Amino acid sequence: MVMGCKVHLLNKAILIYDKASYFAATARLSKNTAIGKHLSIIKHIERLLHVEFLIHNDHKFKVSRQHHALIHDHIAHLYNEAGDKLEVRDGQGLWLIVDNSKDADGNGMNELETIRSSTDNQMAMAANTDSHLELINTIGDKLEELGNGVQTFNSLLEKLFTKLEGGDP
């Protein structure tokens, strides 16, 4: 245990199990707070073991099982007040729910939260981006072919009009 988190040292990784919630006014601040804590844990272990875990002069992180939530969300409040559930699914399953987790004082937080890891979301977005880029590249190629075809057609039309007017094509 290091700084309240279970830590496993592996041959090529350090696993940090952190059940803390990082509530903040913005997602960026929340993420920076979490990274700061985990960096402190890693530096503490480095000091204890007299080693450095740097890769190319930096610490590398991979986050799994993270989720993001809008707390005190109006939609979540309406669903929780009515005792209704909101579950949003896509082709990969459940990804958004309304939750009413309690804060440290026992108050409901009316959360609208994602429950699929951001890695899954990032992979889906990357695949979507790749397919869009492929389509854009294909469209670009087809537009170039169309442009060449229009130029050829215009050239043939010009020759035809010249011939019809009695000139040499």
Buried (B, 14 or more C-beta within 10 A) or exposed (E): EBBEBEBEEEEEEBEBEBEEBBEBEEEEEBBEBBBEBBEEBBEEBBEEEEEEBEEEEEBEEEBEEBBBBBBEBEEBBEBBEEEEEBEEEEEEEEBBBBBBEEEEEEEBBBBBBBBBBBEBBEEBEEEEEEEEEEEEEEEEEEEEEEEEEEEEEEEEEEEEEEEEEEEEE
